């Protein structure tokens, strides 16, 4: 297969050209001219497929349903938004329900049901701060002080790509060390930690911040002195990659720009944190394991108005928002949606950019950020 007449989105900039694919892999980049057998992309952008580290659902379906039908609906929807690889994300729930979701996803690791490739599972909770639950159900929040319980999660090995936890909770350091030993991301989120908790957590292997700025501690004052929270700690340490829900609602544009300036284009991973409301009309109500929520014109919120409830994003719209509201170049926004998350997963040797030898996971879109085509391992899965 050959693709031509595209604006290739590369880490160093955008250039006119095309590429050839063989055996599901990118063989080489090619000149921009159209040849007889090449698919003419008509001057559109061609980028690596997006990689979403944090995604719960879409179209009224959630990962916690633990059925192939739900997984198929979610991954089909997000493929159409340019996502070729994702980590399906659980909710804070009874232990048995989390294990049920993991068991259902175990045979699907690195597989596609027709949509995005499921590279693993992001376990969000239940080991969160009761002070920062957000749209997670507080009924099931608990500290990670029972290793026998979380070891049952880690027995799924590489399926567990990451876990969100509050580093200040009892037992968290042992869990962080176990996650890193498993090859999993240890992500601080839904946390009320200050730097006294976070310094040992960083030493134990904490290497990511979950939906930065949302349900996360910030500067506090004790007498005349100030203490850093998870926000400031994440901005200050290069070892910590920062997830960002790039919808302009969870994090307003001026704070998005602050994050980009602090971390640079290599320190941020764009995510959707999409919940059941993604793809549903504004005003549609849905439930997140006991928490009532509804979709809005731009995001999702709890019905009682107390907070946000994930987003209704696609990764294509996340990239668009980073450019149009966050002031990022297109190549940097794409980098934050592809190579950075691939690197966090330890999979950047397989996908994440347009280098020769990598999987031909590709997204073609126009100047209005409309997805025109998506390829997975060189196979066209979606086109308009």
C-alpha positions in Angstrom: 0.0 0.0 0.0 1.2 3.5 -0.8 -0.3 6.8 0.5 0.7 10.0 -1.3 0.1 13.8 -1.4 -0.1 14.2 2.3 1.2 16.6 4.9 3.1 14.2 7.1 3.0 15.2 10.8 6.5 14.4 12.1 8.1 15.2 15.5 10.3 17.8 13.9 7.6 19.5 11.8 5.2 18.9 8.9 6.4 18.0 5.4 4.8 17.2 2.1 5.1 13.5 1.2 3.7 10.0 1.5 4.6 6.6 2.8 4.6 3.0 1.8 3.3 0.1 3.9 4.3 -3.5 3.8 3.3 -6.4 6.1 1.3 -4.0 8.3 4.4 -1.8 9.0 5.7 1.5 7.6 8.3 0.7 5.1 9.6 4.2 4.2 8.5 7.8 3.7 8.2 8.7 0.1 8.2 11.9 -2.0 4.9 13.7 -2.2 4.0 13.0 -5.8 1.0 10.8 -6.6 1.7 7.5 -8.4 -0.7 5.2 -10.2 -1.3 2.8 -7.3 -1.1 5.2 -4.4 -4.1 6.5 -2.5 -4.1 10.3 -2.9 -4.7 12.0 0.4 -5.4 15.3 -1.3 -3.1 17.4 0.8 -4.6 16.3 4.1 -2.6 15.6 7.2 -1.2 12.1 7.9 -0.2 11.4 11.5 0.5 8.4 13.7 -2.6 6.9 15.2 -3.5 8.4 18.6 -2.9 6.5 21.8 -5.4 7.1 24.7 -4.1 6.2 28.1 -7.4 7.0 29.9 -10.8 6.1 28.5 -13.9 4.6 30.2 -16.5 4.4 27.5 -18.7 5.9 24.7 -22.2 5.6 23.3 -23.8 4.6 26.6 -21.3 1.8 27.2 -18.7 1.5 29.9 -15.6 -0.7 30.5 -17.2 -2.0 33.7 -19.9 -3.8 31.7 -17.2 -6.3 30.9 -18.8 -7.6 27.7 -17.4 -7.9 24.2 -20.3 -5.9 22.9 -19.5 -3.0 25.2 -15.8 -3.1 24.3 -16.6 -3.2 20.6 -18.9 -0.2 20.8 -16.4 1.8 22.7 -13.4 1.0 20.6 -15.3 1.4 17.3 -16.4 4.9 18.4 -12.9 6.0 19.4 -11.3 4.6 16.3 -13.4 7.0 14.3 -11.9 9.8 16.4 -8.3 8.8 15.3 -7.4 6.5 18.3 -5.7 3.3 17.2 -4.5 2.1 20.6 -6.1 2.6 24.0 -6.2 1.4 27.6 -9.7 0.7 28.7 -10.2 2.2 32.2 -12.1 0.8 35.1 -14.1 2.8 37.8 -13.9 2.6 41.6 -16.1 -0.3 42.4 -16.3 -3.5 44.5 -13.2 -5.6 44.1 -15.1 -8.4 42.4 -16.4 -6.1 39.7 -13.0 -4.8 38.9 -11.7 -8.4 38.6 -14.7 -9.3 36.4 -13.7 -6.5 34.0 -10.0 -7.6 34.0 -11.0 -11.2 33.4 -13.2 -10.2 30.4 -10.3 -8.1 28.9 -7.5 -10.6 29.6 -7.9 -12.5 26.2 -8.2 -9.1 24.3 -4.9 -7.6 25.2 -3.2 -6.3 22.0 -6.3 -7.2 20.1 -8.9 -5.3 18.1 -12.6 -6.1 17.9 -12.8 -4.0 14.7 -12.0 -0.7 16.4 -9.0 0.6 18.4 -6.4 -1.9 19.6 -6.9 -2.7 23.3 -3.3 -2.5 24.7 -4.3 -3.1 28.3 -6.3 -1.7 31.3 -5.9 1.4 33.3 -7.2 0.6 36.8 -8.5 4.0 38.2 -9.2 3.5 41.9 -10.4 2.2 44.3 -7.2 3.3 46.1 -8.0 7.1 46.1 -8.3 9.9 48.6 -11.8 10.1 50.1 -11.3 13.9 49.9 -10.9 13.9 46.1 -13.3 11.3 44.8 -14.8 13.5 42.0 -17.1 11.3 39.9 -15.9 8.1 41.5 -18.3 6.5 43.9 -17.1 7.2 47.5 -18.8 4.1 48.7 -16.0 2.0 47.3 -13.0 4.2 47.9 -10.5 2.6 50.3 -6.7 2.6 51.1 -4.3 0.1 49.5 -3.5 -1.3 52.9 -4.4 -4.9 52.0 -1.7 -6.2 49.6 -3.5 -9.5 49.2 -6.3 -7.6 47.5 -4.2 -5.5 45.0 -2.0 -8.5 44.3 -5.1 -10.1 42.7 -5.2 -7.2 40.3 -1.4 -7.4 39.5 -1.7 -11.1 38.8 -3.0 -10.0 35.4 0.5 -8.9 34.7 1.1 -6.8 31.5 -2.7 -6.4 31.1 -2.4 -3.8 33.8 -0.8 -0.9 32.0 -1.4 1.6 34.8 -3.1 2.3 38.0 -4.4 5.6 39.5 -3.9 5.9 43.2 -3.5 8.5 46.0 0.2 8.3 47.1 -0.6 9.5 50.6 -2.8 6.7 51.5 -1.7 3.8 53.8 0.1 1.1 51.8 0.5 3.3 48.7 4.3 3.1 48.5 4.3 -0.7 48.5 1.7 -0.7 45.7 3.8 1.8 43.7 6.8 -0.4 43.9 4.8 -3.4 42.9 3.3 -1.6 39.9 6.7 -0.5 38.6 8.1 -4.1 39.1 5.1 -5.3 37.0 6.1 -2.8 34.3 3.0 -0.7 34.9 2.6 3.1 35.2 2.0 4.3 38.8 -0.1 7.4 38.4 -1.0 9.9 41.1 -4.6 11.0 41.0 -7.7 11.7 43.0 -5.1 12.7 45.6 -4.7 15.1 48.5 -0.9 14.5 48.8 1.6 17.2 49.6 5.3 17.0 48.8 6.1 15.2 52.0 4.1 12.2 50.6 5.2 12.7 47.0 9.0 12.7 47.5 9.0 9.0 48.7 6.4 8.2 46.1 8.6 9.5 43.4 11.5 7.4 44.7 9.3 4.4 44.8 8.5 4.8 41.1 5.6 7.3 40.7 5.8 8.4 37.1 2.5 9.9 36.0 -0.2 12.4 37.1 -3.8 11.4 36.3 -5.9 14.1 34.6 -3.7 16.9 35.8 -5.4 19.7 37.7 -8.6 17.7 38.2 -9.2 16.1 41.7 -5.6 16.9 42.6 -4.0 18.7 45.6 -2.4 22.1 45.2 -0.4 24.6 47.3 -1.4 24.8 51.0 -0.1 27.0 53.8 1.0 26.0 57.2 1.7 29.1 59.3 4.0 31.2 57.2 5.2 28.3 54.9 3.8 26.9 51.7 3.6 23.2 50.8 3.5 21.9 47.3 0.6 19.6 46.2 0.4 17.1 43.4 -0.1 19.8 40.8 3.1 21.7 41.6 5.1 18.5 42.2 4.1 17.1 38.8 5.0 20.4 37.0 8.4 20.4 38.8 9.6 16.8 38.0 10.5 15.6 34.6 10.0 12.0 35.7 6.3 12.6 35.9 4.3 12.7 32.7 1.1 14.7 33.0 -2.2 13.5 31.5 -4.4 16.3 30.2 -8.1 16.1 29.4 -7.9 18.5 26.5 -11.4 19.7 26.1 -11.0 23.3 27.3 -13.5 22.6 30.1 -11.7 20.4 32.6 -8.7 22.6 32.3 -9.3 26.2 31.0 -7.0 27.4 28.2 -4.8 29.6 30.3 -4.0 26.7 32.6 -3.5 24.4 29.7 -0.8 26.9 28.5 0.8 26.9 31.9 1.1 23.1 31.8 2.5 23.1 28.3 5.1 25.8 29.2 6.1 23.9 32.4 6.3 20.4 30.9 7.1 21.1 27.3 5.7 19.0 24.4 7.5 15.9 25.7 6.0 15.9 29.2 2.2 15.8 28.5 0.0 13.0 27.3 -3.4 14.1 25.9 -6.2 11.9 27.0 -10.0 11.8 26.6 -11.1 10.4 29.9 -14.3 9.7 27.9 -17.2 8.2 29.7 -20.5 6.8 28.6 -21.7 10.2 27.4 -19.2 10.4 24.5 -21.1 10.3 21.2 -24.5 10.9 23.0 -26.7 14.1 22.5 -26.2 16.8 25.1 -28.5 16.4 28.0 -28.4 12.5 27.9 -28.2 11.1 31.4 -26.1 8.1 32.3 -24.7 6.3 35.4 -21.1 5.7 36.4 -21.3 2.9 38.9 -23.9 4.6 41.1 -23.0 8.2 40.2 -25.6 10.0 38.0 -24.1 12.1 35.2 -25.2 13.7 31.9 -23.5 14.8 28.7 -23.3 18.5 27.9 -22.4 20.4 24.7 -18.7 20.1 25.5 -18.1 17.6 28.3 -20.0 15.6 31.0 -21.0 16.5 34.5 -22.6 15.1 37.6 -26.3 15.6 37.6 -26.2 17.4 41.0 -23.8 19.9 39.5 -21.0 19.2 42.0 -18.4 18.4 39.4 -17.4 17.0 36.0 -17.8 13.3 35.1 -15.1 12.6 32.6 -15.5 14.0 29.1 -17.2 13.4 25.7 -13.9 13.8 23.8 -12.4 12.0 20.9 -8.6 12.2 20.6 -9.0 14.2 17.4 -10.9 16.9 19.2 -8.3 16.7 22.0 -5.6 17.5 19.5 -7.7 20.3 18.0 -8.3 21.9 21.4 -4.6 21.7 22.3 -3.9 23.6 19.0 -6.8 26.1 19.0 -7.1 26.8 22.7 -3.7 25.7 24.1 -1.6 27.4 21.6 0.4 24.3 20.6 1.7 23.6 17.1 0.0 20.7 15.3 3.1 18.6 15.4 3.5 19.1 19.2 -0.2 18.3 19.8 0.1 15.1 17.8 3.2 14.2 19.6 1.3 14.5 22.9 -1.4 12.3 21.6 0.8 9.6 20.1 4.5 9.2 20.9 4.3 10.4 24.5 1.7 7.9 25.6 3.3 5.2 23.5 6.6 5.9 25.4 4.7 5.8 28.8 3.4 2.4 27.9 6.9 1.2 26.8 5.5 0.6 23.3 7.2 3.4 21.4 9.3 0.8 19.5 6.0 -0.4 18.0 3.9 2.7 17.4 3.6 6.4 18.1 5.3 8.1 15.1 5.8 7.6 11.4 9.2 5.9 11.6 10.0 3.1 9.2 9.5 -0.3 10.8 6.7 0.8 13.2 3.1 -0.4 12.9 1.2 1.3 10.2 -1.3 2.8 12.7 -2.3 6.0 10.9 -4.9 8.8 11.0 -5.7 11.0 8.0 -7.5 14.3 8.8 -8.2 17.6 7.1 -7.5 21.2 8.0 -10.7 21.4 10.0 -9.7 18.4 12.1 -12.2 16.0 10.5 -10.9 12.4 10.4 -11.0 11.2 6.9 -9.4 7.7 7.3 -7.8 5.5 10.0 -5.5 2.5 9.4 -4.6 -0.2 12.0 -1.6 -2.3 11.1 -1.9 -1.0 7.5 -5.6 -2.1 7.2 -8.1 0.7 6.5 -10.6 0.5 9.3 -12.5 3.8 8.7 -12.9 6.2 5.8 -15.3 9.0 4.9 
